Amino acid sequence: MDRLTVGGAVLDRIEETVDTSFTAEGFFPAFDPEVLRPHMPWLAPRYYIAERGALVFSMHSWVVRTGRHTVLIDACIGNAKDRMPRAHWHRLNTPFLDRLRASGTKPEDVDYVMCTHMHADHVGWNTVLEDGRWVPTFPKARYLFSRIEYEHWTAHPDPSPIRRNAINDSVLPIVEAGRADMIEDGHEVDGTFHVELAPGHTPGNVHIRLASNGSEAVFAGDVVHHPIQVYRPDWSTVACIDPAASAASRRRLLETCCERRALLLPAHFPAPHGGHVRDKGGGFELQWLAA
């Protein structure tokens, strides 16, 4: 599902690529194959490739048009970026911007870019390469960055070259161009978008709640990477800087989605890309959107 409505807002999903390079065993330190067994009828092959033990991730952005503003949430990997040693992310050349235009949004239409955190697969399309320089892709947009997140990664450069390069080519050029606004927990845009701190995956990780005409959705970023984490919120990933805090943030998010009947829209769920979270005897289950 590439277009849906939440209240009066229109949401378009802009896909960059599909990634099946991560194995469940390598991605989840607490992985237990027995946990997957009862879920295999719905997990495989759409979300899990059993013969390789591989997880299926969609790399996509969400564009939200409220009638007043156009907001892009999370900015994928980007083209022409140095992302070695992850070769399949390195110097991509995807038609992401063509897909954006085909959805009815041009780069110059975007009013705000909101990144849930600053990993390489969430900030890449912040910038494009022009005449050897990284410049803002969305020339009129304000880019809203979590202050905690920005201050952490600029004070403590990540040892990973992928993450370090992402800051250098997709975050710092935005700040240097004067297009960045550093925001805090609780920040609102038009009373429609509400930024909520959800630390653990990264120090300043956030999710973004959309409220429109009595309906809600949560752009969860990487608070929830994969559908199996709805059933096992204690499963944090190798990419989480604080696994315990990540698990606590994930459980709070799932509880909130249940209580508020908010649609869960993570950054990497394959089709149909999101759903409603239901309480299941102290745990949770996912009621998928209609494909």
C-alpha atoms as a printed R data frame, in Angstrom:
    type eleno elety resid chain resno      x       y      z
1   ATOM     1    CA   MET     A     1  0.000   0.000  0.000
2   ATOM     2    CA   ASP     A     2  1.695   3.183 -1.191
3   ATOM     3    CA   ARG     A     3 -1.044   5.705 -0.331
4   ATOM     4    CA   LEU     A     4 -3.350   5.898  2.664
5   ATOM     5    CA   THR     A     5 -5.216   8.506  4.642
6   ATOM     6    CA   VAL     A     6 -5.123   9.266  8.341
7   ATOM     7    CA   GLY     A     7 -7.892  11.695  9.206
8   ATOM     8    CA   GLY     A     8 -7.447  14.573  6.798
9   ATOM     9    CA   ALA     A     9 -3.809  13.769  5.985
10  ATOM    10    CA   VAL     A    10 -2.682  11.938  2.859
11  ATOM    11    CA   LEU     A    11  0.337   9.646  3.255
12  ATOM    12    CA   ASP     A    12  2.521   8.422  0.405
13  ATOM    13    CA   ARG     A    13  5.169   5.755  0.861
14  ATOM    14    CA   ILE     A    14  8.240   6.333 -1.314
15  ATOM    15    CA   GLU     A    15 10.316   3.179 -1.633
16  ATOM    16    CA   GLU     A    16 14.023   3.275 -2.247
17  ATOM    17    CA   THR     A    17 14.966  -0.426 -2.140
18  ATOM    18    CA   VAL     A    18 14.360  -3.771 -0.422
19  ATOM    19    CA   ASP     A    19 17.168  -5.220  1.700
20  ATOM    20    CA   THR     A    20 17.485  -8.943  2.492
21  ATOM    21    CA   SER     A    21 21.127  -8.892  3.570
22  ATOM    22    CA   PHE     A    22 20.576  -9.216  7.332
23  ATOM    23    CA   THR     A    23 20.068 -12.617  8.933
24  ATOM    24    CA   ALA     A    24 17.776 -12.927 11.932
25  ATOM    25    CA   GLU     A    25 20.519 -14.646 13.908
26  ATOM    26    CA   GLY     A    26 22.991 -11.857 13.190
27  ATOM    27    CA   PHE     A    27 20.523  -9.008 13.652
28  ATOM    28    CA   PHE     A    28 18.868 -10.039 16.923
29  ATOM    29    CA   PRO     A    29 21.353 -11.034 19.677
30  ATOM    30    CA   ALA     A    30 18.515 -12.798 21.556
31  ATOM    31    CA   PHE     A    31 17.325 -14.664 18.455
32  ATOM    32    CA   ASP     A    32 15.684 -18.042 19.057
33  ATOM    33    CA   PRO     A    33 14.443 -19.867 15.925
34  ATOM    34    CA   GLU     A    34 11.760 -21.598 18.003
35  ATOM    35    CA   VAL     A    35 10.100 -18.223 18.558
36  ATOM    36    CA   LEU     A    36  9.553 -17.905 14.806
37  ATOM    37    CA   ARG     A    37  7.975 -21.323 14.356
38  ATOM    38    CA   PRO     A    38  4.339 -20.440 15.222
39  ATOM    39    CA   HIS     A    39  4.609 -17.283 13.107
40  ATOM    40    CA   MET     A    40  5.983 -18.871  9.961
41  ATOM    41    CA   PRO     A    41  2.619 -19.033  8.123
42  ATOM    42    CA   TRP     A    42  2.553 -15.220  7.941
43  ATOM    43    CA   LEU     A    43  6.281 -14.445  8.266
44  ATOM    44    CA   ALA     A    44  7.562 -16.395  5.270
45  ATOM    45    CA   PRO     A    45  8.367 -15.441  2.617
46  ATOM    46    CA   ARG     A    46  7.158 -11.823  2.773
47  ATOM    47    CA   TYR     A    47  9.024 -10.892  5.959
48  ATOM    48    CA   TYR     A    48 11.474 -13.760  6.441
49  ATOM    49    CA   ILE     A    49 13.321 -15.907  3.901
50  ATOM    50    CA   ALA     A    50 13.528 -19.220  5.729
51  ATOM    51    CA   GLU     A    51 16.111 -20.945  3.536
52  ATOM    52    CA   ARG     A    52 18.624 -18.169  4.241
53  ATOM    53    CA   GLY     A    53 17.375 -17.130  7.659
54  ATOM    54    CA   ALA     A    54 17.145 -13.628  6.210
55  ATOM    55    CA   LEU     A    55 14.966 -10.735  7.309
56  ATOM    56    CA   VAL     A    56 13.167  -8.677  4.669
57  ATOM    57    CA   PHE     A    57 13.361  -4.917  5.122
58  ATOM    58    CA   SER     A    58 11.805  -2.192  3.007
59  ATOM    59    CA   MET     A    59 13.776   1.047  2.823
60  ATOM    60    CA   HIS     A    60 11.240   3.824  2.411
61  ATOM    61    CA   SER     A    61 10.217   7.333  3.357
62  ATOM    62    CA   TRP     A    62  6.760   8.613  4.205
63  ATOM    63    CA   VAL     A    63  5.466  11.853  2.718
64  ATOM    64    CA   VAL     A    64  2.560  13.419  4.592
65  ATOM    65    CA   ARG     A    65  0.403  16.161  3.086
66  ATOM    66    CA   THR     A    66 -1.789  17.832  5.685
67  ATOM    67    CA   GLY     A    67 -3.362  20.531  3.488
68  ATOM    68    CA   ARG     A    68 -1.078  23.105  5.084
69  ATOM    69    CA   HIS     A    69  2.321  21.453  4.862
70  ATOM    70    CA   THR     A    70  4.154  18.651  3.128
71  ATOM    71    CA   VAL     A    71  6.429  16.656  5.428
72  ATOM    72    CA   LEU     A    72  8.951  13.963  4.517
73  ATOM    73    CA   ILE     A    73  9.721  11.502  7.314
74  ATOM    74    CA   ASP     A    74 13.020   9.607  7.194
75  ATOM    75    CA   ALA     A    75 15.247   9.937  4.160
76  ATOM    76    CA   CYS     A    76 16.553   6.444  3.348
77  ATOM    77    CA   ILE     A    77 20.115   5.781  2.086
78  ATOM    78    CA   GLY     A    78 20.502   8.263 -0.770
79  ATOM    79    CA   ASN     A    79 22.391   8.198 -4.043
80  ATOM    80    CA   ALA     A    80 26.156   8.440 -4.572
81  ATOM    81    CA   LYS     A    81 26.968   8.060 -0.857
82  ATOM    82    CA   ASP     A    82 30.145   6.363  0.372
83  ATOM    83    CA   ARG     A    83 28.750   3.490  2.415
84  ATOM    84    CA   MET     A    84 31.510   0.928  2.332
85  ATOM    85    CA   PRO     A    85 31.991  -1.697  3.645
86  ATOM    86    CA   ARG     A    86 28.231  -2.232  3.101
87  ATOM    87    CA   ALA     A    87 28.588  -2.666 -0.641
88  ATOM    88    CA   HIS     A    88 24.883  -2.887 -1.470
89  ATOM    89    CA   TRP     A    89 24.348   0.575  0.081
90  ATOM    90    CA   HIS     A    90 27.442   2.076 -1.533
91  ATOM    91    CA   ARG     A    91 26.949   4.744 -4.196
92  ATOM    92    CA   LEU     A    92 23.392   3.810 -5.001
93  ATOM    93    CA   ASN     A    93 21.685   5.124 -8.086
94  ATOM    94    CA   THR     A    94 17.965   4.637 -7.473
95  ATOM    95    CA   PRO     A    95 14.997   6.555 -8.955
96  ATOM    96    CA   PHE     A    96 13.832   7.658 -5.504
97  ATOM    97    CA   LEU     A    97 13.238  11.284 -6.541
98  ATOM    98    CA   ASP     A    98 11.380  10.158 -9.660
99  ATOM    99    CA   ARG     A    99  9.119   8.066 -7.445
100 ATOM   100    CA   LEU     A   100  8.614  11.061 -5.179
101 ATOM   101    CA   ARG     A   101  7.560  13.204 -8.145
102 ATOM   102    CA   ALA     A   102  5.306  10.434 -9.468
103 ATOM   103    CA   SER     A   103  3.452  10.477 -6.132
104 ATOM   104    CA   GLY     A   104  2.635  14.149 -6.707
105 ATOM   105    CA   THR     A   105  5.376  15.767 -4.605
106 ATOM   106    CA   LYS     A   106  8.388  17.617 -6.001
107 ATOM   107    CA   PRO     A   107 11.481  18.223 -3.821
108 ATOM   108    CA   GLU     A   108 10.695  21.936 -3.728
109 ATOM   109    CA   ASP     A   109  7.201  21.160 -2.353
110 ATOM   110    CA   VAL     A   110  8.555  19.741  0.911
111 ATOM   111    CA   ASP     A   111  8.198  22.084  3.889
112 ATOM   112    CA   TYR     A   112  9.759  19.896  6.587
113 ATOM   113    CA   VAL     A   113 12.104  16.918  6.672
114 ATOM   114    CA   MET     A   114 11.924  14.979  9.922
115 ATOM   115    CA   CYS     A   115 14.503  12.265 10.651
116 ATOM   116    CA   THR     A   116 13.734   9.870 13.495
117 ATOM   117    CA   HIS     A   117 17.475   9.379 14.028
118 ATOM   118    CA   MET     A   118 20.788   9.824 12.210
119 ATOM   119    CA   HIS     A   119 21.692   6.362 10.963
120 ATOM   120    CA   ALA     A   120 22.731   6.178  7.327
121 ATOM   121    CA   ASP     A   121 19.461   4.675  6.086
122 ATOM   122    CA   HIS     A   122 17.395   7.532  7.548
123 ATOM   123    CA   VAL     A   123 19.285  10.655  6.468
124 ATOM   124    CA   GLY     A   124 20.701   9.863  3.016
125 ATOM   125    CA   TRP     A   125 18.279  11.824  0.842
126 ATOM   126    CA   ASN     A   126 18.759  14.904  3.012
127 ATOM   127    CA   THR     A   127 21.408  15.866  0.471
128 ATOM   128    CA   VAL     A   128 22.341  15.359 -3.170
129 ATOM   129    CA   LEU     A   129 25.692  15.827 -4.881
130 ATOM   130    CA   GLU     A   130 25.979  18.970 -7.011
131 ATOM   131    CA   ASP     A   131 29.296  20.100 -8.502
132 ATOM   132    CA   GLY     A   132 31.198  18.011 -5.968
133 ATOM   133    CA   ARG     A   133 29.291  19.388 -2.956
134 ATOM   134    CA   TRP     A   134 26.511  17.921 -0.836
135 ATOM   135    CA   VAL     A   135 23.562  20.306 -0.909
136 ATOM   136    CA   PRO     A   136 20.018  20.079  0.535
137 ATOM   137    CA   THR     A   137 17.751  17.929 -1.628
138 ATOM   138    CA   PHE     A   138 14.654  19.791 -0.468
139 ATOM   139    CA   PRO     A   139 15.625  23.434 -1.003
140 ATOM   140    CA   LYS     A   140 12.751  25.116  0.839
141 ATOM   141    CA   ALA     A   141 12.471  22.665  3.724
142 ATOM   142    CA   ARG     A   142 13.409  23.065  7.336
143 ATOM   143    CA   TYR     A   143 15.140  19.919  8.552
144 ATOM   144    CA   LEU     A   144 14.103  18.995 12.099
145 ATOM   145    CA   PHE     A   145 16.839  17.136 13.986
146 ATOM   146    CA   SER     A   146 16.709  15.843 17.547
147 ATOM   147    CA   ARG     A   147 19.145  18.007 19.493
148 ATOM   148    CA   ILE     A   148 20.197  15.061 21.690
149 ATOM   149    CA   GLU     A   149 20.895  12.966 18.601
150 ATOM   150    CA   TYR     A   150 22.879  15.655 16.818
151 ATOM   151    CA   GLU     A   151 24.954  16.607 19.848
152 ATOM   152    CA   HIS     A   152 25.767  12.970 20.595
153 ATOM   153    CA   TRP     A   153 27.051  12.063 17.125
154 ATOM   154    CA   THR     A   154 28.990  15.285 16.647
155 ATOM   155    CA   ALA     A   155 30.638  14.973 20.080
156 ATOM   156    CA   HIS     A   156 31.193  11.198 19.806
157 ATOM   157    CA   PRO     A   157 31.857  10.251 16.161
158 ATOM   158    CA   ASP     A   158 30.779   6.688 15.508
159 ATOM   159    CA   PRO     A   159 33.623   4.216 14.833
160 ATOM   160    CA   SER     A   160 31.562   2.810 11.952
161 ATOM   161    CA   PRO     A   161 32.623   4.498  8.686
162 ATOM   162    CA   ILE     A   162 29.078   4.137  7.367
163 ATOM   163    CA   ARG     A   163 27.553   6.095 10.238
164 ATOM   164    CA   ARG     A   164 30.412   8.587 10.393
165 ATOM   165    CA   ASN     A   165 30.123   9.318  6.676
166 ATOM   166    CA   ALA     A   166 26.357   9.726  7.002
167 ATOM   167    CA   ILE     A   167 26.845  12.551  9.489
168 ATOM   168    CA   ASN     A   168 29.448  14.178  7.248
169 ATOM   169    CA   ASP     A   169 27.545  13.995  3.964
170 ATOM   170    CA   SER     A   170 23.884  14.030  5.021
171 ATOM   171    CA   VAL     A   171 23.646  15.983  8.290
172 ATOM   172    CA   LEU     A   172 26.468  18.535  8.581
173 ATOM   173    CA   PRO     A   173 25.815  20.043  5.109
174 ATOM   174    CA   ILE     A   174 22.238  20.766  6.205
175 ATOM   175    CA   VAL     A   175 23.460  22.535  9.338
176 ATOM   176    CA   GLU     A   176 26.090  24.465  7.356
177 ATOM   177    CA   ALA     A   177 23.410  25.558  4.854
178 ATOM   178    CA   GLY     A   178 21.343  26.999  7.717
179 ATOM   179    CA   ARG     A   179 18.414  24.660  7.043
180 ATOM   180    CA   ALA     A   180 18.460  22.711 10.343
181 ATOM   181    CA   ASP     A   181 16.316  23.248 13.440
182 ATOM   182    CA   MET     A   182 17.373  21.388 16.588
183 ATOM   183    CA   ILE     A   183 14.257  20.184 18.396
184 ATOM   184    CA   GLU     A   184 13.428  18.722 21.785
185 ATOM   185    CA   ASP     A   185 11.110  16.021 23.094
186 ATOM   186    CA   GLY     A   186  7.527  17.249 22.739
187 ATOM   187    CA   HIS     A   187  8.155  19.428 19.689
188 ATOM   188    CA   GLU     A   188  5.022  20.025 17.614
189 ATOM   189    CA   VAL     A   189  4.409  21.066 14.030
190 ATOM   190    CA   ASP     A   190  0.994  22.725 13.557
191 ATOM   191    CA   GLY     A   191 -0.400  20.690 16.444
192 ATOM   192    CA   THR     A   192 -0.473  17.805 13.964
193 ATOM   193    CA   PHE     A   193  2.967  16.213 14.343
194 ATOM   194    CA   HIS     A   194  4.233  15.416 17.838
195 ATOM   195    CA   VAL     A   195  7.854  14.374 18.372
196 ATOM   196    CA   GLU     A   196  8.378  11.919 21.212
197 ATOM   197    CA   LEU     A   197 11.781  10.822 22.496
198 ATOM   198    CA   ALA     A   198 12.282   7.040 22.289
199 ATOM   199    CA   PRO     A   199 15.939   6.422 23.211
200 ATOM   200    CA   GLY     A   200 17.815   3.161 22.995
201 ATOM   201    CA   HIS     A   201 18.344   2.490 19.331
202 ATOM   202    CA   THR     A   202 20.269   5.764 19.390
203 ATOM   203    CA   PRO     A   203 20.551   8.324 22.217
204 ATOM   204    CA   GLY     A   204 18.204  10.859 20.626
205 ATOM   205    CA   ASN     A   205 15.978   8.480 18.686
206 ATOM   206    CA   VAL     A   206 12.385   9.677 18.318
207 ATOM   207    CA   HIS     A   207  9.105   8.565 16.893
208 ATOM   208    CA   ILE     A   208  6.655  11.003 15.333
209 ATOM   209    CA   ARG     A   209  2.938  10.912 16.071
210 ATOM   210    CA   LEU     A   210  0.468  12.272 13.522
211 ATOM   211    CA   ALA     A   211 -2.957  13.339 14.808
212 ATOM   212    CA   SER     A   212 -5.588  14.452 12.286
213 ATOM   213    CA   ASN     A   213 -9.368  14.673 12.597
214 ATOM   214    CA   GLY     A   214 -9.537  12.173 15.436
215 ATOM   215    CA   SER     A   215 -7.235   9.592 13.811
216 ATOM   216    CA   GLU     A   216 -3.606   8.888 14.674
217 ATOM   217    CA   ALA     A   217 -0.546   7.199 13.206
218 ATOM   218    CA   VAL     A   218  2.958   6.801 14.588
219 ATOM   219    CA   PHE     A   219  6.015   6.922 12.346
220 ATOM   220    CA   ALA     A   220  8.111   4.594 14.433
221 ATOM   221    CA   GLY     A   221 11.443   4.797 12.618
222 ATOM   222    CA   ASP     A   222 13.607   2.025 14.074
223 ATOM   223    CA   VAL     A   223 11.871   1.719 17.431
224 ATOM   224    CA   VAL     A   224 10.427  -1.328 15.673
225 ATOM   225    CA   HIS     A   225 12.563  -2.681 12.823
226 ATOM   226    CA   HIS     A   226 10.772  -5.906 11.981
227 ATOM   227    CA   PRO     A   227  7.236  -7.296 12.542
228 ATOM   228    CA   ILE     A   228  8.491 -10.086 14.827
229 ATOM   229    CA   GLN     A   229  9.404  -7.409 17.395
230 ATOM   230    CA   VAL     A   230  5.700  -6.677 17.931
231 ATOM   231    CA   TYR     A   231  5.504 -10.207 19.345
232 ATOM   232    CA   ARG     A   232  8.934 -10.035 20.999
233 ATOM   233    CA   PRO     A   233  9.487  -6.405 22.037
234 ATOM   234    CA   ASP     A   234 12.406  -7.587 24.185
235 ATOM   235    CA   TRP     A   235 14.377  -8.382 21.004
236 ATOM   236    CA   SER     A   236 16.630  -5.385 20.410
237 ATOM   237    CA   THR     A   237 19.078  -5.332 17.522
238 ATOM   238    CA   VAL     A   238 22.832  -5.270 17.072
239 ATOM   239    CA   ALA     A   239 22.410  -1.660 15.937
240 ATOM   240    CA   CYS     A   240 20.864  -0.539 19.250
241 ATOM   241    CA   ILE     A   241 23.304   1.473 21.342
242 ATOM   242    CA   ASP     A   242 21.361   0.629 24.548
243 ATOM   243    CA   PRO     A   243 19.378  -2.616 24.068
244 ATOM   244    CA   ALA     A   244 17.495  -2.376 27.367
245 ATOM   245    CA   ALA     A   245 16.396   1.199 26.740
246 ATOM   246    CA   SER     A   246 15.444   0.262 23.171
247 ATOM   247    CA   ALA     A   247 13.220  -2.565 24.445
248 ATOM   248    CA   ALA     A   248 11.596  -0.234 26.985
249 ATOM   249    CA   SER     A   249 10.919   2.392 24.293
250 ATOM   250    CA   ARG     A   250  9.466  -0.288 22.014
251 ATOM   251    CA   ARG     A   251  7.089  -1.586 24.677
252 ATOM   252    CA   ARG     A   252  5.937   1.950 25.528
253 ATOM   253    CA   LEU     A   253  5.281   2.621 21.852
254 ATOM   254    CA   LEU     A   254  3.277  -0.573 21.402
255 ATOM   255    CA   GLU     A   255  1.252   0.176 24.536
256 ATOM   256    CA   THR     A   256  0.569   3.684 23.261
257 ATOM   257    CA   CYS     A   257 -0.552   2.387 19.874
258 ATOM   258    CA   CYS     A   258 -2.972   0.029 21.638
259 ATOM   259    CA   GLU     A   259 -4.347   2.703 23.942
260 ATOM   260    CA   ARG     A   260 -4.708   5.397 21.292
261 ATOM   261    CA   ARG     A   261 -5.669   3.049 18.441
262 ATOM   262    CA   ALA     A   262 -2.866   4.622 16.467
263 ATOM   263    CA   LEU     A   263 -1.661   3.103 13.227
264 ATOM   264    CA   LEU     A   264  1.918   1.799 13.528
265 ATOM   265    CA   LEU     A   265  4.073   2.798 10.531
266 ATOM   266    CA   PRO     A   266  7.713   1.731 10.996
267 ATOM   267    CA   ALA     A   267 10.455   2.671  8.552
268 ATOM   268    CA   HIS     A   268 11.246  -0.837  7.326
269 ATOM   269    CA   PHE     A   269  8.121  -3.020  7.291
270 ATOM   270    CA   PRO     A   270  7.528  -4.676  3.903
271 ATOM   271    CA   ALA     A   271  4.037  -4.575  2.367
272 ATOM   272    CA   PRO     A   272  1.516  -3.730  3.644
273 ATOM   273    CA   HIS     A   273  3.975  -1.617  5.674
274 ATOM   274    CA   GLY     A   274  2.034  -1.131  8.890
275 ATOM   275    CA   GLY     A   275 -0.950  -2.023 10.992
276 ATOM   276    CA   HIS     A   276 -2.785  -1.697 14.281
277 ATOM   277    CA   VAL     A   277 -1.365  -3.131 17.481
278 ATOM   278    CA   ARG     A   278 -3.693  -5.172 19.670
279 ATOM   279    CA   ASP     A   279 -3.268  -6.346 23.243
280 ATOM   280    CA   LYS     A   280 -2.867 -10.104 23.516
281 ATOM   281    CA   GLY     A   281 -2.790 -11.266 27.108
282 ATOM   282    CA   GLY     A   282 -0.023  -8.958 28.250
283 ATOM   283    CA   GLY     A   283  1.725  -9.143 24.889
284 ATOM   284    CA   PHE     A   284  0.886  -7.721 21.497
285 ATOM   285    CA   GLU     A   285 -0.225  -8.777 18.047
286 ATOM   286    CA   LEU     A   286 -0.320  -6.941 14.750
287 ATOM   287    CA   GLN     A   287 -3.439  -6.479 12.665
288 ATOM   288    CA   TRP     A   288 -2.015  -5.643  9.259
289 ATOM   289    CA   LEU     A   289 -3.407  -3.003  6.977
290 ATOM   290    CA   ALA     A   290 -5.295  -4.412  4.018
291 ATOM   291    CA   ALA     A   291 -2.763  -4.945  1.220
